[in-house]
């Protein structure tokens, strides 16, 4: 499917939609589903031991232009997000071995 989260996982890269123009340009079929009160959507892949396993998506009411500092920050906190999720939703023993 051509959706931001799937594209982030497939490309192993951020998908950063700052405003409606980005939505219209990159995801014209999805603009009709976008919440009009939200501007920015950021999807970034979460990796474990070098392999991308999931995507975290966040929406914001204000336009947030992509910049190097913010990307670096998100990449730095990303391992901590996965570790926290493991505490909240621990994997079964056989699932941990598969990771």
C-alpha positions in Angstrom: 0.0 0.0 0.0 1.1 3.6 -0.7 0.7 5.0 2.8 3.3 7.0 4.9 3.9 4.3 7.5 4.3 1.5 4.9 6.6 3.7 2.8 8.8 4.5 5.9 9.2 0.8 6.6 9.9 -0.1 3.0 12.4 2.7 2.5 13.9 2.4 6.1 13.7 6.2 6.1 11.5 9.0 7.5 8.4 10.1 5.8 7.8 13.7 6.7 4.6 15.5 5.6 4.8 19.1 6.8 1.5 20.4 5.4 -1.4 19.8 3.0 0.9 20.5 0.0 3.1 17.6 1.0 0.0 15.4 1.4 -1.4 16.4 -2.0 2.0 15.9 -3.7 3.0 12.6 -2.0 -0.3 11.0 -1.1 -3.1 12.5 -3.2 -5.4 9.6 -2.6 -5.2 10.0 1.2 -5.7 13.7 1.5 -9.5 13.1 1.9 -8.9 11.1 5.0 -6.5 13.6 6.7 -7.8 15.3 9.8 -8.0 19.0 8.8 -6.9 20.2 12.3 -3.6 18.4 11.9 -0.7 19.7 9.8 2.4 17.6 10.1 2.7 13.8 10.1 6.1 12.1 10.7 6.6 8.4 10.3 10.0 7.0 11.2 11.1 3.4 11.2 12.1 1.7 14.5 15.0 -0.6 14.3 16.2 -3.4 16.6 19.8 -4.5 16.2 20.1 -2.9 12.8 16.9 -4.3 11.4 13.8 -2.2 10.9 10.9 -3.8 12.6 8.1 -1.2 12.9 7.2 2.4 12.3 6.1 5.1 14.7 3.9 7.8 13.4 3.1 11.1 15.0 0.7 13.9 14.0 1.0 17.6 15.0 -1.3 20.5 14.8 1.4 22.9 13.7 3.5 22.7 10.5 6.9 21.3 11.6 9.5 21.6 8.8 12.0 18.8 8.5 15.4 19.7 9.8 18.6 17.9 10.5 18.5 18.6 14.3 15.0 17.2 14.8 15.7 14.1 12.7 18.8 13.4 14.7 16.8 13.8 18.0 14.2 11.4 16.8 16.9 8.9 15.8 18.5 9.2 19.2 15.4 8.6 21.2 14.1 5.8 19.0 15.9 3.0 20.8 14.5 4.2 24.1 11.0 4.1 22.6 11.3 0.4 21.7 12.8 -0.4 25.1 9.8 1.3 26.8 7.4 -0.6 24.5 9.0 -3.9 25.6 8.2 -3.0 29.2 4.6 -2.2 28.4 4.0 -5.1 26.0 6.7 -7.7 26.7 7.3 -10.4 24.1 6.8 -14.1 24.8 10.1 -16.1 25.1 9.9 -17.5 21.6 9.2 -14.0 20.1 12.2 -12.6 21.9 14.4 -15.3 20.4 13.1 -14.4 16.9 14.2 -10.8 17.3 
